[in-house]
Amino acid sequence: MSGQWAGSNRRNQLPDDWPQRRAYVLQRDGYRCRWTEDRPCGRPATDVDHIKAGNDHSYANLQALCREHHAAKSSREGNAARWAVRRQRPAERHPGLI
């Protein structure tokens, strides 16, 4: 588990009662992945995901996901955030044109 937190401060942003919230969401969702594309995944869920990114830790914003779908969703969100930052930077002039 230590690898997933490497270089991240996410754990510090979780509420003090996160273990209880996590356990509740997994039980509420029947320990099954809630991921849906064409149809629900339904594999055993091990992770609890924030549906909308940010620090809304309300039960309505949490869902149980299998490790594979949680990793895929997190990767997509991370890539989108990196591209958003890139789009904000002004275009750099080519060094040969300066």
N, C-alpha and C positions, 0 to 999 in steps of 0.2 A: 504494500500500500504506500510505502514511502515514495516510490517513483512517481505516482500520480500527482504528488504535491510538490515535486522538485521545482523550485523557481516560482512557486505560486504563493500568493498571500490569501488565497480563497478561504482556506480553513479559518483564518482570523476573522473573516467577515460573517461566518455562520453564527447563529444565535447559540447561547449557552445550552439550550435544550435541544440542540440538533440531533443527538442520538435518539431522543424520544420521538421527535418529529419524523426522523428517518424510519424508525420502527413502525410508527403509525401508518405512514404512507405505504410502506411495503405490505403491511397487513391489509390495509384498506383496498389496495389494488390486487389482492390475492396472490402476492409474490409472482405476478406475471407481468411481462413487458407490455406497456401500453402503446408502444410505437405502432402507428398505422400509416401505411402507404396505400397499397391495394387492399390489404386486409390486416387485421391486428396481428402482431408478431406472436404474442402468447408464450414466448420462451420464459424460463425462470428469470425473474428480475433480481438483481443484486445491487443496483444503484438507484439513487433517488435524484431526479433531475429537476431543475428549475425550468418550467415551461417557457416563461419569458425571462430573458437574461436580466440580471441585476440582483438586487438584494431583497426582493419580495419573497419572504420565507413562509408566506401563508399557505395553508394546506391546499387551497384552490390553485396555487401556482406550482405545485409539486406533483410529480408523477414517477411511478416505478418504471425503470427501463432495464433491459439486459445490458451487460457490459459492452457488447458490440454496438448496439444502437446509441448508447450514451456516448461512447467514444466518437462515433460518426457525427452525432449532433454537436458535440463540443468542438470537434475539429472544424466543422462548417462555420460555427459561430466565431471561432478564433480567426479563421481565414477572412471572414467578412469584416471583422474588426480591423485586421491588418490592412486590408484594401481600403477601408474607410479612411484610415490615417494617411495612407499613401495619396489618396485623392485630395486631401486637404493641403498637402505641401505644394508650394508653387513649383512650377516646372523649372528645372535647372537648365541653364544655357550650356551648350556643348563647349568644353574647354577650348576647342580650336576656334570658336567664334568670339571669344572674349577679347 
